[in-house]
Amino acid sequence: KNGYACRSAFKLTQIDDRFKIFSKELTHCVLDIGSNPGSWLQVAASRSHSKSLVIGVDRKISPSVRSLDLGIRVAHNGQTHRLCKTSNEHDVHLIDGDISDPKTQTKIKLIIKNCPKRSNVILSDVSPDRSGDNIRDYTDAARLNADILYFVTSDGLLAHGGHFICKVIGGSGYTNELIDFCHRNFERAKIYKPESSRRTSSEQYLVAQFYSRNSGHYGKTKGRNSAGVERFGIDSWPGLVSAQRRR
């Protein structure tokens, strides 16, 4: 594990190595949704600004996550990587709560909007509870990703030029709708499967970079609200209940 809380850290390090998500100079705020067991928090802290705001959200933050020391940096020695100790200057907030709960969303908004900078990177490595029905599971996962992305864009939490990374499972029309939204509202969006993901697993990651809610290079304004944010996702997706969309 090279000092990480879990091997899932290598999924994020491989994503960052490929797409350059984090910057030690420019990444001042990171929101990690589904932060247990803490390995993505470690990666985010180690690759962002030394005094960055780091927010972790999960239904119940585990004690092991609360005990993590995020004052770390990754030391490179040839082909080996290890964590080395530095002073912890990160402003860390850990939130117990379901991301779909308005109370949890309010807590996140209060933290980010009281800071001078919006979130440069938003991570979502969370999945809904599995039902055993693949079609239903894929649909629920797409719905959750859609809700998260709608929340962080409509409420202005994702900074202009920021990045959004989320886990997608399986392949469905619903996932394609999510990707299409990202193509219209980010400079680029790609599906990527890290080498550390199991070959037999259906999980992949959507990497959307350089958010711009005006999205001038796409030239589309249809379906946007008065704030310039596209009304995306659930309302027009077959099989999903628009009444559940928080207005």
N, C-alpha and C positions, 0 to 999 in steps of 0.2 A: 504493500500500500504506500510505501515511501513516506510514511507519516500522515497520510490522509485518513480521514475517518472511514472511508469506504472506497472501493475500487471504482465506483461511478465517477469519482473525480477525474479519471482519465478520459471519460467521454467529453467533459467540458474542456479539459486541456487540449484535446485533439481538435475540438471545434474551434477553440481560440487560436491554436497554431495554424489552422487552415484559413480562418476568416478574419483574424485580428480583431476580435470583439472588444478586448480590454486594452486600456492604455494607462500606464503609470502616471502620465501627465494629464490626461483628459477625462478619465473615468472617475467622477466625483460622487456618483450615487448609483448603487446597484440594488435592485429588488429581486429577491430569490423566493419564488412561490413553490411551496412543497420542499422546504429546506431540510427536513430530516433525511439522512442522518448527519448532515452538516458538511459533507465533502465539497459541495458546490459553493458553500459559503467560504470555505478555505481557499478554493481556487480564485473566487472573486476577490477576496481580500488580498491575496498574494499578487494579483496581477493588476490591481487598480491603484489609484493614488493612495499614498500612505495615510492620508487623513480622510479617506472617503467615508461616506455614509453607506452602511451596509444594513439592509433590512431583510430579515428572514421571516417567512410566514408558513405555518403549517397548522393542521387541526389541533395538534398538541405537540408543542416543541419538546423534544425529548431532553432529559437531564444531561445526556452526553453532549448534545448540541450547546446547551447553556454553559457547559464547562469548557468548551473549546476556546483556545487562545488564538485569536485571529491576527496577532502580531507576528506574522510569519512572512517569509519570502521564499521563493523557489530558487535554490542554488543549482546552477548547471555545471557539471564537471564532465566534459566529453559527452557521452551518451547517457550518463546517469543524471537523475533528478532527485533532489532531496529537499526537505523543508528545513530552513534554518530560522532560528529565533531572532526577532528584532523587537523593539518596543512597540506596543499595541497602541496606535493612535487613531484607530478607526472608531467612528461613531456607530455603534452596533445597536440595533433594535430588533428584538425577537417577539413576534406576535403569535399568540395562540388564537386560532380561528380559521373557519372555512372561508376560502377566498370568495365563494359565491354569496356569503352572508354580508348584507349591507353594513352591519356593525364592524366587521373586519375591514371592509373597504374604507369606511370612514376613518378608522385608525391609521390606515396606510396614507390616506389623503392628508390627514393632519400632520403626519411626520414629514412627508415630502414637500407639502406646500408651505411649511414653516422653514424650509431650507432655501438658500439662495438659488440652488440649481435643481432642475428636474432630473429624473432618473435617466442616466446614459445607457444603462443596460438593464433589461428585464428578462429574467430567466423563469421558465416554468417547466419543471420536470415532474409534474403531477399528473396523475390519471385518476378517473373516477373508479369507484369500486367495481370490480369485474362481476358480471352476471353469469358468465358461461356462454352467453349468446354473442358470437363475434360481431354480428351486424349491429346489435344494440350497443355493445361495448365501443365499437368504432364511432357510432353516432354520438354516444355520450361523451367520448373523448373530444370529438370535434366541437360539440356544444360547449364543453368546458373551456377549450382553447379560445373559442369565439367569444365567450363571455369575458374571459380574462383580457383579451386584446381589445375588445370594445371598452371595457372598464378603463384600461390604462391610457387609451387614446382619447376617448370622449371626455374624460376628466382631466386631461392635460398633464398626466403624470409622466409620460414618455417624452423625453426631450427631443427637440428638433435635431435630427441627425443621429438619434439614438438607435439602439439595436434591440430586437426581440427574438428570443430563442425559446422554442417550446417543443415538447415531445409529441410526436404523432404516432399513432399505432394503426397498422393495417393500411388499407387504401380504400377510399370511398369518395363519392361525389361531394360529401360534406367536407372532407379534407381538401378537396380541390377548390371548393368555395373559399376556404380559409387562405389557401395559397394565392388565389386570384386577388383577394383583398390585399394581401401583402404586396403583390406585384403592382397594384395601383397606388399604394400608399408608402412604399419604401423604394429606394433606388434599385435594390435587388433583393431577391428572395430565392432561396434554394433549399431543397431537401438533401440532407446529408446523413449518412450512417457512419458513425465513428468506428474505427477498427476495434475498439474495446467492447462494442456491443456484440452480443452473442449472434452468431450467424443465423441461428434458428429463430431469433426473436424478430417480431414484426415492427419493433420500435425503430423510428428514425427521428431526426430533428429538423424542424423548420427553422432556418436561419434567415431572418429578415433584417436588412441593414440600412441605415441612413433614412430614418423616418422623416417624412415631410407631409403633414396633413393637407397641404395645398396640392401636393403631387402634380405640379405643373407639367412635368414631362410626360404625364399620361393624358393630360388634357380632358379629364372627365370630371364633371361636377354632379352628375345625376345621382340622387340618393344621398346627398349630403345634408346635414342639418345646418342650422344658422351659425354654428361655431366652425363650420368648414370640415367637420368630421363626417366621414361617410357612414350612413346608416347601414351597417353591415351585419351580415351573419344570419341570425336566427329568423328574423321576420320573413325572409323569402325562401327559407330552406324547407323543402317538403319533409313532413314527418316531425318537425320541431314545433313546439308550441310557442307562438309569439307572445301569448299572454304572460309568459314567464320572464320576458324581457323587462328589466327594470327601466322605467321611463325617467 
